[in-house]
Amino acid sequence: MTQTWFDKNQSYLLDHWKDACQMEREMEDIRDMYDQLFQEILKRVRKTHRELDVERLEIKKYNYVSLARSFWPAPHPGWARSGFFIEEIRLEELASEEGDEPVARVWIAPPVGARFDFEKAKKTVEGRLKQLVSKRKWQWEQDKDGASLNYPLCESRSHLLKLLLRNNAKGFIDCVVSNFDLLARFTPELDRIFKKYKK
């Protein structure tokens, strides 16, 4: 049986290769601009929450952006620290009709092998949660590396994409900042949970 090397869609791209290469470059430029947009978002959040002195912008590689304090631990060397995350935020996710919706999370992850009472930590965080007036559906998840209190962003990914395209992305920026502002209200609780790591 003779192998078919290129399907219909691939054949179309080959027939328009020059245009496809230009489109590929434009897409990479857009991803770079999207990273720059999040740099501005983090700058704005940290102006209000100066105690959050560690940021990680890992949208392209790991599909998240996070803020933390320098003494909050990470489960493994080189990993993101415990803290506040917004995930599933890559442009590919926003433009998709499948997969997970964008999510915000409070992540609690002690160093691997450390003695740690997760149930006590959860109760500490839930003390703050009870004070919040929020329609969001908060939910705990836990794996071998840590526990996280998560909620889906109120805005759907299709709406986030629309906000990104309107009014110089102001609505999108305001939305992400407001979610980080909400997460940052758990800072005193994470300080208490990880106080033994503060030098």
C-alpha positions in Angstrom: 0.0 0.0 0.0 1.4 3.4 -1.0 1.8 5.8 1.9 0.1 9.1 1.7 2.6 11.7 3.0 0.4 14.8 3.2 -3.3 15.1 4.0 -5.6 17.7 2.5 -4.9 20.4 5.1 -1.1 19.8 5.0 -1.2 20.0 1.2 -3.0 23.3 1.4 -0.3 24.7 3.7 2.5 23.5 1.4 0.8 25.1 -1.5 0.7 28.4 0.6 4.0 27.9 2.4 5.2 31.5 2.2 2.0 32.8 3.7 2.0 30.1 6.3 5.5 31.0 7.4 4.5 34.6 7.7 1.4 33.6 9.8 3.6 31.5 12.0 5.9 34.4 12.7 2.9 36.7 13.4 1.5 34.1 15.9 4.8 34.0 17.7 4.9 37.8 17.9 1.4 37.7 19.4 2.5 35.2 22.0 5.4 37.5 22.9 3.0 40.5 23.2 0.7 38.4 25.4 3.6 37.7 27.7 4.3 41.4 27.8 0.7 42.1 28.7 1.0 39.7 31.7 4.2 41.4 32.8 2.2 44.6 33.0 -0.6 42.8 34.9 1.9 41.5 37.4 3.5 44.9 37.8 0.1 46.4 38.6 -0.8 43.6 41.1 2.5 43.9 42.9 2.1 47.7 43.2 -0.9 47.0 45.4 0.5 43.8 47.0 4.2 44.6 47.6 4.6 41.7 49.9 4.2 39.3 46.8 7.8 39.7 45.8 8.2 36.5 43.6 6.6 36.2 40.3 6.7 33.5 37.6 5.4 34.0 34.1 5.3 30.5 32.5 2.4 30.8 30.1 4.2 29.5 27.0 5.8 26.5 28.7 3.6 25.5 31.6 0.4 27.5 31.1 0.4 29.5 34.3 1.3 32.8 35.9 1.9 33.0 39.7 2.8 35.3 42.6 4.2 34.4 45.9 6.4 35.5 48.9 10.1 34.7 48.9 9.9 32.6 52.1 6.9 30.5 50.9 8.4 27.1 50.0 8.4 25.1 46.7 8.0 21.3 46.7 11.1 20.8 44.6 14.2 23.0 43.6 13.4 25.1 40.6 9.6 24.7 40.9 7.2 27.6 41.5 6.7 28.5 45.1 3.5 28.0 47.0 1.2 30.9 46.3 -1.4 32.3 43.9 -1.8 30.9 40.4 -3.9 31.6 37.3 -3.7 28.7 35.0 -5.1 27.4 31.6 -4.6 30.9 30.3 -2.6 30.3 27.1 -4.1 31.8 23.9 -4.6 28.2 22.6 -6.9 27.5 25.6 -8.8 30.8 25.2 -9.5 30.1 21.5 -10.5 26.5 22.1 -13.9 25.0 22.7 -12.5 22.0 24.5 -10.3 21.4 27.5 -10.2 23.1 30.9 -11.5 26.6 31.6 -9.1 29.1 33.1 -8.7 28.6 36.9 -7.4 30.5 39.9 -5.8 28.6 42.8 -4.2 29.0 46.2 -1.4 26.4 46.2 0.1 25.0 49.4 3.2 22.9 48.7 5.8 22.3 51.4 9.3 21.0 50.5 9.1 17.3 49.5 9.7 15.1 52.5 8.9 17.7 55.1 6.5 17.0 57.9 3.4 18.9 57.2 -0.2 18.9 58.4 -2.3 19.5 55.3 -5.6 19.3 57.2 -4.5 22.1 59.6 -3.3 24.2 56.6 -6.7 23.7 54.9 -8.6 24.8 58.0 -6.4 27.9 58.2 -7.2 28.8 54.6 -10.9 28.0 55.0 -11.0 30.5 57.9 -10.4 33.2 55.3 -12.7 31.6 52.8 -15.7 31.9 55.1 -15.1 35.7 55.3 -15.3 36.1 51.5 -18.6 37.1 49.8 -18.1 35.2 46.5 -20.3 33.4 44.1 -17.3 31.4 43.0 -17.3 27.6 43.4 -14.2 26.9 45.5 -12.9 23.3 45.5 -9.9 21.5 47.1 -7.6 19.3 45.1 -4.6 17.4 46.4 -1.7 15.4 44.9 1.7 14.2 46.1 3.2 17.7 45.7 0.6 19.8 47.5 -3.0 20.9 47.9 -4.8 23.7 46.2 -8.0 25.6 46.7 -9.3 26.4 43.2 -12.1 28.2 41.5 -12.9 28.7 37.8 -12.8 32.2 36.7 -16.2 33.8 36.4 -15.4 34.8 32.8 -15.5 32.0 30.2 -12.5 31.7 28.0 -14.5 32.9 25.0 -15.4 36.1 26.9 -11.8 36.5 28.0 -10.7 36.4 24.4 -13.3 39.0 23.5 -12.0 41.2 26.4 -8.5 40.8 25.1 -9.5 42.2 21.7 -11.5 45.2 23.0 -10.5 48.6 24.3 -6.7 47.8 24.2 -7.3 44.7 26.4 -8.4 46.9 29.4 -11.2 44.5 30.4 -8.9 41.5 30.2 -6.3 43.2 32.3 -8.9 44.3 34.9 -10.3 40.8 35.1 -6.9 39.1 35.8 -5.9 41.8 38.3 -9.2 41.4 40.2 -8.7 37.7 40.4 -5.1 38.1 41.8 -6.5 40.7 44.2 -9.0 38.1 45.5 -6.3 35.4 45.8 -4.0 37.9 47.6 -6.5 38.1 50.5 -5.2 34.7 51.5 -1.7 36.1 52.1 -2.0 36.3 55.9 -3.1 32.6 56.0 -0.2 31.4 53.9 2.1 33.5 56.1 0.9 31.6 59.1 1.1 28.3 57.4 4.7 28.8 56.3 6.0 31.0 59.2 8.6 28.4 60.1 10.3 29.0 56.7 10.7 32.7 57.3 14.3 33.7 58.2 
